Protein backbone atom coordinates (compact mmCIF):
# COMPACT_ATOMS: atom_id res chain seq x y z
CA UNK A 1 0.00 0.00 0.00
CA UNK A 2 1.42 3.39 -0.99
CA UNK A 3 2.39 5.82 1.74
CA UNK A 4 -0.32 8.50 2.12
CA UNK A 5 2.20 11.33 2.63
CA UNK A 6 4.07 10.32 -0.52
CA UNK A 7 0.86 10.41 -2.53
CA UNK A 8 0.12 13.93 -1.29
CA UNK A 9 3.57 15.14 -2.31
CA UNK A 10 3.26 13.85 -5.84
CA UNK A 11 2.27 16.48 -8.34
CA UNK A 12 0.14 15.67 -11.34
CA UNK A 13 2.22 15.45 -14.47
CA UNK A 14 2.00 18.71 -16.42
CA UNK A 15 0.44 18.48 -19.83
CA UNK A 16 2.58 19.06 -22.88
CA UNK A 17 1.63 22.12 -24.91
CA UNK A 18 1.92 21.71 -28.68
CA UNK A 19 2.97 24.42 -31.14
CA UNK A 20 3.90 24.66 -34.78
CA UNK A 21 6.86 26.93 -33.97
CA UNK A 22 8.65 27.65 -30.71
CA UNK A 23 10.77 30.82 -30.65
CA UNK A 24 13.53 31.03 -28.05
CA UNK A 25 14.06 34.58 -26.79
CA UNK A 26 12.08 37.84 -26.93
CA UNK A 27 14.93 40.14 -27.86
CA UNK A 28 15.33 42.00 -31.14
CA UNK A 29 15.54 38.67 -33.03
CA UNK A 30 12.67 36.89 -31.26
CA UNK A 31 10.23 39.78 -31.58
CA UNK A 32 11.18 40.07 -35.26
CA UNK A 33 10.64 36.33 -35.79
CA UNK A 34 7.24 36.51 -34.09
CA UNK A 35 6.21 39.41 -36.33
CA UNK A 36 7.09 37.46 -39.47
CA UNK A 37 5.20 34.36 -38.31
CA UNK A 38 2.15 36.43 -37.39
CA UNK A 39 2.04 38.26 -40.70
CA UNK A 40 3.30 35.65 -43.18
CA UNK A 41 1.98 32.40 -41.67
CA UNK A 42 -1.08 33.52 -39.68
CA UNK A 43 -2.42 29.96 -39.30
CA UNK A 44 0.68 28.74 -37.49
CA UNK A 45 0.42 28.37 -33.73
CA UNK A 46 3.54 29.68 -32.04
CA UNK A 47 4.95 30.65 -28.67
CA UNK A 48 7.93 32.76 -27.58
CA UNK A 49 9.77 31.67 -24.43
CA UNK A 50 11.83 34.34 -22.66
CA UNK A 51 13.80 33.92 -19.43
CA UNK A 52 13.70 37.61 -18.48
CA UNK A 53 10.66 39.35 -17.05
CA UNK A 54 10.24 41.49 -20.14
CA UNK A 55 11.16 41.75 -23.81
CA UNK A 56 14.34 43.31 -25.17
CA UNK A 57 17.07 40.73 -24.52
CA UNK A 58 20.34 42.65 -24.61
CA UNK A 59 18.46 45.93 -24.28
CA UNK A 60 16.58 44.73 -21.22
CA UNK A 61 19.60 43.20 -19.51
CA UNK A 62 22.23 45.91 -19.99
CA UNK A 63 21.89 48.82 -17.54
CA UNK A 64 25.29 50.50 -17.65
CA UNK A 65 25.46 54.31 -17.98
CA UNK A 66 24.88 55.75 -21.42
CA UNK A 67 23.96 52.44 -23.08
CA UNK A 68 23.06 53.06 -26.71
CA UNK A 69 23.06 51.37 -30.09
CA UNK A 70 26.30 51.21 -32.05
CA UNK A 71 24.35 50.85 -35.31
CA UNK A 72 21.96 53.37 -36.84
CA UNK A 73 18.33 52.58 -36.06
CA UNK A 74 17.26 52.98 -39.68
CA UNK A 75 19.04 49.68 -40.41
CA UNK A 76 18.96 48.22 -36.88
CA UNK A 77 15.23 48.84 -36.76
CA UNK A 78 12.87 46.40 -38.44
CA UNK A 79 12.14 46.68 -42.14
CA UNK A 80 8.42 47.15 -41.55
CA UNK A 81 8.54 49.64 -38.67
CA UNK A 82 9.77 53.19 -39.44
CA UNK A 83 12.33 54.69 -37.08
CA UNK A 84 11.61 58.36 -36.39
CA UNK A 85 14.32 59.36 -33.91
CA UNK A 86 18.04 60.15 -34.02
CA UNK A 87 20.13 57.48 -35.79
CA UNK A 88 21.92 56.35 -32.60
CA UNK A 89 19.35 55.48 -29.96
CA UNK A 90 19.40 54.94 -26.21
CA UNK A 91 18.31 51.73 -24.48
CA UNK A 92 14.99 53.29 -23.45
CA UNK A 93 14.26 54.48 -26.98
CA UNK A 94 14.93 51.02 -28.42
CA UNK A 95 12.70 49.35 -25.81
CA UNK A 96 9.92 51.83 -26.58
CA UNK A 97 10.27 51.03 -30.29
CA UNK A 98 10.05 47.28 -29.59
CA UNK A 99 7.04 47.82 -27.34
CA UNK A 100 5.27 49.54 -30.24
CA UNK A 101 6.06 46.60 -32.55
CA UNK A 102 4.62 44.16 -30.00
CA UNK A 103 1.48 46.23 -29.49
CA UNK A 104 0.86 47.02 -33.14
CA UNK A 105 1.15 43.35 -34.15
CA UNK A 106 -0.59 41.96 -31.05
CA UNK A 107 2.40 39.77 -30.16
CA UNK A 108 2.15 39.97 -26.35
CA UNK A 109 -0.33 37.06 -26.25
CA UNK A 110 2.36 34.78 -27.71
CA UNK A 111 5.19 35.65 -25.29
CA UNK A 112 5.78 33.74 -22.03
CA UNK A 113 8.21 35.52 -19.71
CA UNK A 114 10.34 33.97 -16.95
CA UNK A 115 10.59 30.68 -18.86
CA UNK A 116 14.12 29.29 -18.93
CA UNK A 117 14.76 26.43 -21.33
CA UNK A 118 16.40 23.42 -19.70
CA UNK A 119 16.73 21.07 -22.67
CA UNK A 120 15.59 20.40 -26.24
CA UNK A 121 15.24 16.95 -27.81
CA UNK A 122 14.28 16.02 -31.38
CA UNK A 123 12.46 12.79 -32.22
CA UNK A 124 12.63 11.64 -35.83
CA UNK A 125 9.81 9.17 -35.15
CA UNK A 126 7.49 11.90 -33.89
CA UNK A 127 8.93 14.66 -36.10
CA UNK A 128 8.86 17.02 -33.15
CA UNK A 129 11.03 18.87 -30.67
CA UNK A 130 10.33 18.35 -26.99
CA UNK A 131 11.43 21.36 -24.97
CA UNK A 132 11.70 21.33 -21.20
CA UNK A 133 11.48 24.70 -19.50
CA UNK A 134 11.45 26.00 -15.95
CA UNK A 135 9.04 28.68 -14.86
CA UNK A 136 11.40 30.84 -12.85
CA UNK A 137 8.67 32.33 -10.64
CA UNK A 138 7.22 29.01 -9.50
CA UNK A 139 10.02 26.49 -10.11
CA UNK A 140 7.57 24.40 -12.13
CA UNK A 141 8.95 22.29 -14.98
CA UNK A 142 6.94 22.72 -18.15
CA UNK A 143 6.98 20.69 -21.35
CA UNK A 144 6.41 22.04 -24.83
CA UNK A 145 6.51 20.29 -28.16
CA UNK A 146 7.07 22.04 -31.45
CA UNK A 147 7.40 21.13 -35.10
CA UNK A 148 10.08 23.78 -35.53
CA UNK A 149 12.58 25.61 -33.29
CA UNK A 150 13.60 29.18 -34.05
CA UNK A 151 16.62 30.05 -31.90
CA UNK A 152 16.66 33.81 -31.23
CA UNK A 153 18.43 33.81 -27.88
CA UNK A 154 21.48 35.80 -28.98
CA UNK A 155 25.09 34.76 -29.10
CA UNK A 156 26.71 35.52 -25.74
CA UNK A 157 26.29 34.50 -22.11
CA UNK A 158 24.01 36.89 -20.32
CA UNK A 159 24.84 35.75 -16.78
CA UNK A 160 28.26 37.42 -16.66
CA UNK A 161 30.63 39.29 -18.93
CA UNK A 162 34.18 38.29 -19.79
CA UNK A 163 36.83 39.57 -17.39
CA UNK A 164 40.42 38.33 -17.76
CA UNK A 165 42.16 37.01 -14.65
CA UNK A 166 44.93 39.44 -13.77
CA UNK A 167 47.36 38.81 -10.91
CA UNK A 168 46.52 40.64 -7.70
CA UNK A 169 42.83 41.26 -8.37
CA UNK A 170 42.04 39.86 -4.92
CA UNK A 171 44.34 42.45 -3.33
CA UNK A 172 42.62 45.47 -4.89
CA UNK A 173 40.78 47.40 -2.16
CA UNK A 174 38.35 49.05 -4.53
CA UNK A 175 35.40 47.70 -6.53
CA UNK A 176 35.62 45.78 -9.82
CA UNK A 177 32.55 46.09 -12.06
CA UNK A 178 31.70 44.59 -15.45
CA UNK A 179 29.21 46.68 -17.49
CA UNK A 180 27.10 43.58 -18.17
CA UNK A 181 26.29 43.31 -14.44
CA UNK A 182 26.31 46.99 -13.50
CA UNK A 183 25.17 47.56 -9.88
CA UNK A 184 22.20 49.90 -9.65
CA UNK A 185 23.58 51.49 -6.47
CA UNK A 186 27.12 52.14 -7.74
CA UNK A 187 28.25 55.50 -6.35
CA UNK A 188 30.75 57.27 -8.62
CA UNK A 189 30.83 60.65 -6.88
CA UNK A 190 34.35 61.73 -6.01
CA UNK A 191 35.83 58.43 -7.20
CA UNK A 192 38.83 57.73 -9.38
CA UNK A 193 37.71 55.30 -12.07
CA UNK A 194 39.63 53.13 -14.54
CA UNK A 195 37.70 51.69 -17.49
CA UNK A 196 39.58 48.80 -19.11
CA UNK A 197 38.74 48.31 -22.78
CA UNK A 198 38.68 50.13 -26.08
CA UNK A 199 35.49 49.02 -27.84
CA UNK A 200 31.97 50.39 -28.15
CA UNK A 201 31.07 49.69 -24.50
CA UNK A 202 34.08 51.60 -23.17
CA UNK A 203 33.38 54.42 -25.63
CA UNK A 204 29.87 54.62 -24.20
CA UNK A 205 30.61 54.29 -20.49
CA UNK A 206 33.52 56.75 -20.34
CA UNK A 207 31.67 59.85 -21.63
CA UNK A 208 28.57 58.88 -19.63
CA UNK A 209 30.44 58.89 -16.30
CA UNK A 210 32.96 61.65 -17.06
CA UNK A 211 31.94 64.52 -14.80
CA UNK A 212 30.03 62.20 -12.44
CA UNK A 213 33.27 60.86 -10.96
CA UNK A 214 36.48 62.65 -9.99
CA UNK A 215 38.23 61.37 -13.11
CA UNK A 216 37.95 58.40 -15.48
CA UNK A 217 40.91 56.81 -17.26
CA UNK A 218 40.33 54.69 -20.35
CA UNK A 219 42.99 51.98 -20.13
CA UNK A 220 43.49 50.05 -23.35
CA UNK A 221 45.93 47.46 -24.58
CA UNK A 222 45.38 48.57 -28.17
CA UNK A 223 43.25 51.29 -29.77
CA UNK A 224 40.14 50.84 -31.88
CA UNK A 225 38.65 52.84 -34.77
CA UNK A 226 36.03 55.48 -34.02
CA UNK A 227 33.75 57.58 -36.19
CA UNK A 228 32.73 60.81 -34.44
CA UNK A 229 29.74 62.56 -35.99
CA UNK A 230 26.53 64.43 -35.24
CA UNK A 231 23.72 62.16 -34.11
CA UNK A 232 21.32 63.26 -36.80
CA UNK A 233 20.31 62.43 -40.33
CA UNK A 234 19.89 65.58 -42.40
CA UNK A 235 18.14 63.76 -45.24
CA UNK A 236 15.52 62.30 -42.89
CA UNK A 237 14.92 65.67 -41.25
CA UNK A 238 14.51 67.41 -44.60
CA UNK A 239 12.11 64.75 -45.90
CA UNK A 240 10.01 65.13 -42.73
CA UNK A 241 9.95 68.88 -43.22
CA UNK A 242 8.58 68.25 -46.73
CA UNK A 243 5.83 66.04 -45.29
CA UNK A 244 7.05 62.76 -46.78
CA UNK A 245 5.43 59.66 -45.27
CA UNK A 246 7.56 58.04 -42.52
CA UNK A 247 7.56 54.65 -44.28
CA UNK A 248 9.15 56.25 -47.33
CA UNK A 249 11.63 58.16 -45.18
CA UNK A 250 12.59 54.95 -43.38
CA UNK A 251 13.15 53.10 -46.65
CA UNK A 252 15.08 55.92 -48.38
CA UNK A 253 17.38 56.61 -45.42
CA UNK A 254 17.83 52.89 -44.80
CA UNK A 255 18.99 52.41 -48.40
CA UNK A 256 21.37 55.35 -48.10
CA UNK A 257 22.95 53.96 -44.94
CA UNK A 258 23.32 50.53 -46.53
CA UNK A 259 24.93 52.01 -49.63
CA UNK A 260 27.41 53.94 -47.50
CA UNK A 261 28.16 50.87 -45.37
CA UNK A 262 28.77 48.78 -48.48
CA UNK A 263 31.20 51.38 -49.75
CA UNK A 264 32.94 51.54 -46.38
CA UNK A 265 33.32 47.75 -46.33
CA UNK A 266 34.64 47.68 -49.90
CA UNK A 267 37.23 50.31 -49.09
CA UNK A 268 38.33 48.44 -45.96
CA UNK A 269 39.56 45.68 -48.29
CA UNK A 270 40.49 47.56 -51.44
CA UNK A 271 41.62 50.95 -50.14
CA UNK A 272 42.47 50.23 -46.53
CA UNK A 273 45.31 52.72 -46.03
CA UNK A 274 43.37 55.69 -47.40
CA UNK A 275 40.34 54.74 -45.31
CA UNK A 276 42.53 54.34 -42.25
CA UNK A 277 43.98 57.83 -42.79
CA UNK A 278 40.49 59.35 -43.09
CA UNK A 279 39.30 57.67 -39.89
CA UNK A 280 42.32 58.85 -37.94
CA UNK A 281 41.97 62.38 -39.30
CA UNK A 282 38.33 62.46 -38.18
CA UNK A 283 39.35 61.56 -34.62
CA UNK A 284 42.31 63.96 -34.60
CA UNK A 285 39.99 66.85 -35.44
CA UNK A 286 38.03 66.18 -32.23
CA UNK A 287 41.04 66.10 -29.90
CA UNK A 288 43.14 68.90 -28.38
CA UNK A 289 45.87 70.22 -30.64
CA UNK A 290 49.05 68.15 -30.37
CA UNK A 291 47.28 65.19 -28.74
CA UNK A 292 49.23 61.91 -28.93
CA UNK A 293 47.41 60.02 -31.68
CA UNK A 294 49.05 56.69 -30.80
CA UNK A 295 46.13 56.29 -28.37
CA UNK A 296 43.71 56.22 -31.31
CA UNK A 297 45.81 54.48 -33.99
CA UNK A 298 44.84 50.79 -34.22
CA UNK A 299 47.29 48.09 -35.28
CA UNK A 300 44.79 46.37 -37.58
CA UNK A 301 43.07 47.50 -40.75
CA UNK A 302 39.55 48.96 -40.59
CA UNK A 303 36.68 46.48 -40.10
CA UNK A 304 38.72 43.56 -38.74
CA UNK A 305 36.78 44.52 -35.62
CA UNK A 306 33.66 46.64 -35.28
CA UNK A 307 34.08 50.36 -35.82
CA UNK A 308 32.45 52.30 -33.00
CA UNK A 309 30.32 55.37 -33.77
CA UNK A 310 30.79 58.23 -31.29
CA UNK A 311 27.73 60.52 -31.41
CA UNK A 312 28.47 64.20 -30.91
CA UNK A 313 32.13 63.17 -30.32
CA UNK A 314 31.22 62.83 -26.63
CA UNK A 315 34.18 60.60 -25.80
CA UNK A 316 36.59 63.21 -27.12
CA UNK A 317 34.71 66.08 -25.46
CA UNK A 318 35.40 64.46 -22.08
CA UNK A 319 39.10 64.25 -22.93
CA UNK A 320 39.22 67.90 -24.03
CA UNK A 321 37.51 68.96 -20.80
CA UNK A 322 40.07 67.07 -18.71
CA UNK A 323 37.39 64.80 -17.23
CA UNK A 324 38.75 61.71 -19.00
CA UNK A 325 42.14 60.51 -20.18
CA UNK A 326 43.49 57.61 -22.20
CA UNK A 327 46.39 55.32 -21.33
CA UNK A 328 47.65 52.73 -23.81
CA UNK A 329 49.61 50.04 -22.00
CA UNK A 330 49.36 46.46 -20.74
CA UNK A 331 48.43 45.38 -17.23
CA UNK A 332 51.19 43.82 -15.13
CA UNK A 333 48.99 43.25 -12.08
CA UNK A 334 46.45 44.80 -9.77
CA UNK A 335 47.67 46.45 -6.56
CA UNK A 336 45.89 47.51 -3.41
CA UNK A 337 45.51 51.02 -4.81
CA UNK A 338 44.87 50.29 -8.49
CA UNK A 339 46.71 48.83 -11.47
CA UNK A 340 50.44 48.47 -12.13
CA UNK A 341 51.25 48.69 -15.85
CA UNK A 342 54.04 46.92 -17.69
CA UNK A 343 55.65 50.31 -18.27
CA UNK A 344 56.09 50.57 -14.50
CA UNK A 345 53.44 53.26 -14.03
CA UNK A 346 50.73 52.71 -11.43
CA UNK A 347 47.20 54.00 -11.95
CA UNK A 348 45.23 54.60 -8.77
CA UNK A 349 41.52 53.81 -8.69
CA UNK A 350 38.55 53.42 -6.38
CA UNK A 351 36.55 51.59 -9.06
CA UNK A 352 37.76 49.49 -12.01
CA UNK A 353 35.28 48.88 -14.84
CA UNK A 354 36.17 45.89 -17.01
CA UNK A 355 34.64 46.68 -20.42
CA UNK A 356 36.51 43.64 -21.70
CA UNK A 357 33.81 41.91 -23.70
CA UNK A 358 31.70 38.81 -23.22
CA UNK A 359 31.75 35.05 -23.67
CA UNK A 360 30.20 33.50 -26.74
CA UNK A 361 27.27 31.17 -26.14
CA UNK A 362 26.46 28.59 -28.80
CA UNK A 363 22.69 28.12 -29.08
CA UNK A 364 22.24 29.54 -25.59
CA UNK A 365 24.25 26.76 -23.96
CA UNK A 366 21.09 24.61 -24.02
CA UNK A 367 21.66 20.82 -24.06
CA UNK A 368 20.32 19.51 -27.39
CA UNK A 369 19.66 15.94 -28.43
CA UNK A 370 18.68 14.37 -31.73
CA UNK A 371 17.14 10.92 -31.29
CA UNK A 372 18.73 10.57 -27.88
CA UNK A 373 22.24 11.54 -29.00
CA UNK A 374 23.72 14.81 -27.63
CA UNK A 375 24.45 17.44 -30.27
CA UNK A 376 28.04 18.70 -30.43
CA UNK A 377 27.74 21.85 -32.50
CA UNK A 378 31.44 21.90 -33.35
CA UNK A 379 30.96 18.62 -35.23
CA UNK A 380 28.23 20.06 -37.45
CA UNK A 381 28.62 22.10 -40.63
CA UNK A 382 26.57 25.25 -40.95
CA UNK A 383 24.23 26.03 -43.81
CA UNK A 384 24.60 29.79 -44.36
CA UNK A 385 25.12 30.34 -40.63
CA UNK A 386 21.53 29.41 -39.76
CA UNK A 387 21.02 25.60 -40.08
CA UNK A 388 23.30 22.71 -39.16
CA UNK A 389 23.95 19.27 -40.58
CA UNK A 390 22.27 16.51 -38.60
CA UNK A 391 19.89 18.85 -36.73
CA UNK A 392 16.38 18.94 -38.26
CA UNK A 393 13.75 21.68 -38.10
CA UNK A 394 15.92 24.30 -36.43
CA UNK A 395 17.19 27.74 -37.43
CA UNK A 396 19.54 29.97 -35.42
CA UNK A 397 19.45 33.73 -35.97
CA UNK A 398 23.04 35.00 -36.11
CA UNK A 399 23.31 38.48 -37.56
CA UNK A 400 26.02 40.62 -39.07
CA UNK A 401 29.17 42.15 -37.63
CA UNK A 402 29.65 44.85 -40.26
CA UNK A 403 25.98 45.66 -40.73
CA UNK A 404 23.01 45.81 -38.37
CA UNK A 405 21.99 42.54 -36.74
CA UNK A 406 18.33 43.06 -37.54
CA UNK A 407 18.89 43.03 -41.28
CA UNK A 408 19.39 39.28 -41.05
CA UNK A 409 16.45 38.90 -38.68
CA UNK A 410 14.18 40.18 -41.45
CA UNK A 411 15.81 38.07 -44.16
CA UNK A 412 15.64 34.88 -42.10
CA UNK A 413 12.05 35.72 -41.22
CA UNK A 414 11.16 35.69 -44.90
CA UNK A 415 13.08 32.48 -45.54
CA UNK A 416 11.76 30.53 -42.54
CA UNK A 417 8.15 31.46 -43.30
CA UNK A 418 8.64 30.56 -46.96
CA UNK A 419 10.06 27.18 -45.92
CA UNK A 420 7.21 26.53 -43.47
CA UNK A 421 4.68 27.06 -46.28
CA UNK A 422 6.83 25.06 -48.70
CA UNK A 423 6.84 22.09 -46.32
CA UNK A 424 3.08 22.30 -45.94
CA UNK A 425 2.70 22.19 -49.72
CA UNK A 426 4.98 19.14 -49.92
CA UNK A 427 3.33 17.40 -47.00
CA UNK A 428 6.75 17.24 -45.32
CA UNK A 429 7.23 17.24 -41.55
CA UNK A 430 11.01 17.31 -41.39
CA UNK A 431 13.71 19.31 -43.12
CA UNK A 432 17.42 19.08 -42.53
CA UNK A 433 20.51 20.10 -44.42
CA UNK A 434 23.15 17.65 -45.60
CA UNK A 435 26.37 17.84 -47.56
CA UNK A 436 25.90 17.15 -51.26
CA UNK A 437 28.03 14.59 -53.11
CA UNK A 438 30.29 17.37 -54.39
CA UNK A 439 30.80 18.62 -50.80
CA UNK A 440 32.17 15.45 -49.21
CA UNK A 441 35.83 16.27 -49.86
CA UNK A 442 35.27 19.93 -49.16
CA UNK A 443 37.74 21.68 -46.87
CA UNK A 444 36.17 22.46 -43.51
CA UNK A 445 37.08 25.76 -41.91
CA UNK A 446 36.37 27.71 -38.73
CA UNK A 447 32.97 29.42 -38.44
CA UNK A 448 34.49 32.67 -39.63
CA UNK A 449 37.84 33.67 -41.09
CA UNK A 450 39.96 35.33 -38.39
CA UNK A 451 41.79 37.40 -40.97
CA UNK A 452 38.43 38.78 -42.02
CA UNK A 453 36.96 39.51 -38.57
CA UNK A 454 38.70 38.74 -35.29
CA UNK A 455 37.13 40.12 -32.10
CA UNK A 456 38.32 38.47 -28.90
CA UNK A 457 34.98 36.89 -27.93
CA UNK A 458 34.85 35.04 -31.25
CA UNK A 459 38.47 33.92 -31.21
CA UNK A 460 38.17 32.58 -27.64
CA UNK A 461 35.23 30.33 -28.47
CA UNK A 462 35.67 29.53 -32.16
CA UNK A 463 36.38 25.88 -31.31
CA UNK A 464 32.83 25.54 -29.96
CA UNK A 465 31.15 26.84 -33.09
CA UNK A 466 29.89 24.83 -36.09
CA UNK A 467 32.29 24.42 -38.99
CA UNK A 468 32.09 26.24 -42.29
CA UNK A 469 32.89 24.87 -45.74
CA UNK A 470 34.55 26.13 -48.89
CA UNK A 471 31.27 26.38 -50.82
CA UNK A 472 29.16 29.49 -50.18
CA UNK A 473 26.18 27.40 -49.05
CA UNK A 474 28.22 26.25 -46.06
CA UNK A 475 29.36 29.68 -44.88
CA UNK A 476 28.05 32.58 -42.89
CA UNK A 477 29.62 35.06 -45.28
CA UNK A 478 28.77 38.13 -43.16
CA UNK A 479 28.01 39.81 -46.48
CA UNK A 480 24.57 41.39 -46.24
CA UNK A 481 24.85 42.97 -49.68
CA UNK A 482 25.29 39.56 -51.28
CA UNK A 483 22.80 37.73 -49.09
CA UNK A 484 20.00 40.26 -49.64
CA UNK A 485 19.98 39.20 -53.30
CA UNK A 486 20.70 35.50 -52.74
CA UNK A 487 18.25 34.68 -49.95
CA UNK A 488 15.02 35.38 -51.86
CA UNK A 489 16.32 33.12 -54.67
CA UNK A 490 17.30 30.14 -52.47
CA UNK A 491 15.86 26.98 -54.02
CA UNK A 492 14.21 25.15 -51.15
CA UNK A 493 14.29 21.95 -53.23
CA UNK A 494 18.03 22.18 -53.81
CA UNK A 495 19.95 18.96 -52.99
CA UNK A 496 21.29 20.32 -49.68
CA UNK A 497 17.73 20.28 -48.31
CA UNK A 498 16.39 16.86 -47.30
CA UNK A 499 12.67 16.49 -46.57
CA UNK A 500 10.70 13.65 -45.07
Order of alpha helices (4+ residues) and beta strands (2+ residues): alpha-beta-alpha-beta-alpha-alpha-alpha-beta-beta-beta-beta-beta-beta-alpha-beta-beta-alpha-alpha-alpha-beta-alpha-beta-beta-beta-beta-beta-beta-beta-beta-beta-beta-alpha-beta-beta-alpha-beta-alpha-beta
